[in-house]
């Protein structure tokens, strides 16, 4: 596969840092972004020295449309094209509906939903004009089946998934592909912070947790498929949990019964969970 110009959000997180290293090692040109440029420079100091001009760092606030527009247009102009955009940035704070406030609602929707939608909107405009491109956005299995206890996160990820699937149809005639990746729980700080919230018990109900390497590998596979013009519109990870999530979404009443059983399993695993490091 030839060298691609790839733009990534959420580069300071667990998945982002693993993926960035592997994309650079594969010979791609990469711009990594985060709201905290100082932290970003600290995380990528070694990579910047090793990969030189192939790596660019940019402070960017995903909740700002103008920030998105400036960053993407600048990178596309500098690189000569915008081949792939990776929407990885996201956040989660558990909480039942009756215990959250307006700030928590705004936070989830601004970062997870609107932040991704801004990126898709700006990137699709650039890619339409250049006649090619691939946008990959991370949703969640919580964006396939509703998850109580993390309902704000679930709602925001439903929005990411719905928007991605709709825009994929809009952009198909322009040779622009969209893929929404819906993974199960990943061993990152986002999972660690849920350990002490019994509201998040269902997050821990799977047979195993994904690793950042698992997700990085899947995203790289999707990039390759995109270069072949065969990128799927949606991918769940792992497939078995994805099937369960789709069944749960199809039958909400059944989902409520299944969730009750999974919650007991999740609570047990949650008590046993130990963050790495």
Buried (B, 14 or more C-beta within 10 A) or exposed (E): EEEBBBBBBBBBBBBBBBBBBBBBEBEBBBBBBBBEBEEBEEBBEEBBEEBEEBBBBBBBBBBBBEBBBBBBBEBBEEBEBBBBBBBBBBBBBBBEEEEBEEEBBEBBBBBBBBBBBBBBBBBBEBBBEBEBBBBBBBBBBBBBBBBBBBBBBBBBBBBBBBBBBEBBEEBEEBBBBBBBBBBBBBBBEBBBBBBEBBBBBBBBBBEEBBBBBBBBBBBBEBBEBBBEEEBBEBBBBBEEBBEBBBBBBEEEEEBEEBBEEBBEBBBEBBEEBEEEE
